[in-house]
Amino acid sequence: MLQSTQSRIQVNQPLPDSAFISSNVLAARPVPLTTISKSGRKRIATMKAQELHLQKKATGGRKKAPTEAEN
């Protein structure tokens, strides 16, 4: 048997970009609100509503009369 004396030299180069792949890349989609942010906003709104309710309950639903210190 004769063996080839030529040795194969393999040069590692990056592959060229495929036209099919580059033309079918998905566009970036907007990030939807997460459950965490929605629940956080709901919690903050609930706390503000409770605070407002407590203020109205303490004053009987009316604004406080201005005191002499505030004048």
Secondary structure, 3 states (H helix, E strand, C coil): CCCCCCCCCCCCCCCCCCHHHHHCCCCCCCCCCCHHHHHHHHHHHHHHHHHHHHHHHHHCCCCCCCCCCCC
